[in-house]
């Protein structure tokens, strides 16, 4: 017999490939396909028909700082639902907030209580910064997002070497002073929350112009109108995370920081050397004391600072630092 021509061979191969592809596309149970993972194992993947977006459940009633939220007003209910949906499906941000809350709420809660601020205001701190020492494009900094002028007004030290907006305990104290002052003016915690976002003068102007006395009756900038509902959404998710699809395993939540404090009443000219003297890396010293903003700490006569020195298990990186240092020698 004659050898098949090159064209016939090509047609045969193409036809065979089409048969294989047709068979593979029909294999597997309906709606679920088998897919080989990077590690060589085989697992089921969801089809688009199995992935469903559900509306988050809304409560029949809810309060903020002990004050009634009128969910019977349609735009109040819809505004809350908006923020609940945003934070439910903004998975990474909300999950990180839940993990960080384990570390920072035990620090913030006693300070709020001591200053007679309702516990719900810890969620104001959460929505302001996601419980991180961030700096906004406008220049607001720290957990409570103080602007430079407001920080100085509320007795936080701010210069090239020290910025107490990044000191969680001191900035929380300053925030409490602001919140109590706003409550003296408005006598209502929802309006206090609005004032924290927009400023007391602006909220007072809105109330006068619109002849309104309730947060829920005021027409404000969108950010301020959303503000309280964002707080409430995080409060609801934190109280019942599994209801909204979050399962923050207790073993994986961020542990509260463990440390001792050293009183410093003399200038430190080299914080890297100070850190090494205490068996720490420079970075770890700054992680525990983010309010230290340069490589030195000038201390005026009669003044002192409390510097946190991490304890176990948070000081373990100094072992790596020490071994690297020894190898350089």
Buried (B, 14 or more C-beta within 10 A) or exposed (E): EEEEEEEEEEEEEEEEEEEEEEEEEEEEEEEEBEEEEEEEEEEEEEEEEEEEEEEBEEBEEBBBBEBEBEBEEEEBBEBBBBBBBBBBEEEEEBBBBBBBBBBBBEBBBEBBEEBEBBBBBBBBBBBBBBBEBBBEEEEBBBBBBBBBEBBBEBEBBBEEBBBBBBBBBBBBBBBBBBBEEBBEBBEBBBBBBBBBBBBBEBBBEBBEEEEEEEBBEBEBEEEBBBBBBBBBBBBBBBEEBEEBBBEBEEEEBBEEBEBEEEEBEEEBEEBBEBBBEBBBBBEBBBBBBBBBBEBBBBBEEEEEBEBBBBEEEBBEBBEEBBEEEEEEE
